[in-house]
């Protein structure tokens, strides 16, 4: 199953990265640890793994980064 959207953003309050997986009305939020100044490749790889762990199959081009 493919999600509609995958977003990665920095969560200031928790000092962690947040992955939001949006599929229809369902939104899954998962945190992961990486440096705040992590490069794009690191963030995309972590998001891709999180998406797969949740049972989705996402195209890496679908992942949007908000720094």
NUVEX-615673 format. One record per residue (C-alpha): residue in three letters; x negated, y negated, z negated. Coordinates in steps of 0.05 Angstrom, whole numbers, padded with zeros to 5 digits, always signed. Example, Ala and Ser with C-alpha at 12.3 -4.5 7.8 and 13.67 -1.06 7.14 Angstrom:
BEGIN
ala-00246+00090-00156 ser-00273+00021-00143 
END
This chain:
BEGIN
unk+00000+00000+00000 unk-00026-00070+00017 unk-00015-00130-00027 unk+00012-00195+00002 unk-00044-00236-00030 unk-00105-00228-00074 unk-00134-00289-00110 unk-00196-00296-00152 unk-00204-00355-00199 unk-00243-00375-00261 unk-00203-00372-00325 unk-00233-00427-00369 unk-00198-00407-00433 unk-00226-00336-00431 unk-00291-00351-00394 unk-00276-00294-00346 unk-00255-00286-00274 unk-00182-00270-00260 unk-00157-00228-00202 unk-00084-00239-00183 unk-00054-00185-00139 unk+00012-00207-00109 unk+00057-00156-00076 unk+00128-00180-00065 unk+00156-00202-00133 unk+00103-00163-00171 unk+00041-00200-00196 unk-00016-00161-00229 unk-00068-00201-00268 unk-00135-00169-00285 unk-00196-00201-00316 unk-00268-00183-00301 unk-00335-00208-00327 unk-00385-00241-00282 unk-00426-00305-00288 unk-00387-00368-00275 unk-00435-00385-00219 unk-00430-00316-00187 unk-00438-00315-00111 unk-00380-00302-00064 unk-00403-00232-00047 unk-00404-00211-00120 unk-00334-00239-00132 unk-00305-00207-00070 unk-00335-00139-00088 unk-00307-00143-00159 unk-00239-00164-00133 unk-00239-00108-00082 unk-00255-00056-00136 unk-00200-00084-00181 unk-00150-00080-00124 unk-00170-00008-00110 unk-00166+00010-00184 unk-00094-00015-00183 unk-00077+00031-00125 unk-00076-00020-00069 unk-00115-00023-00005 unk-00136-00095+00011 unk-00173-00124+00069 unk-00232-00164+00041 unk-00212-00221+00087 unk-00146-00225+00048 unk-00182-00244-00017 unk-00182-00319-00031 unk-00232-00350-00079 unk-00217-00411-00122 unk-00278-00436-00157 
END
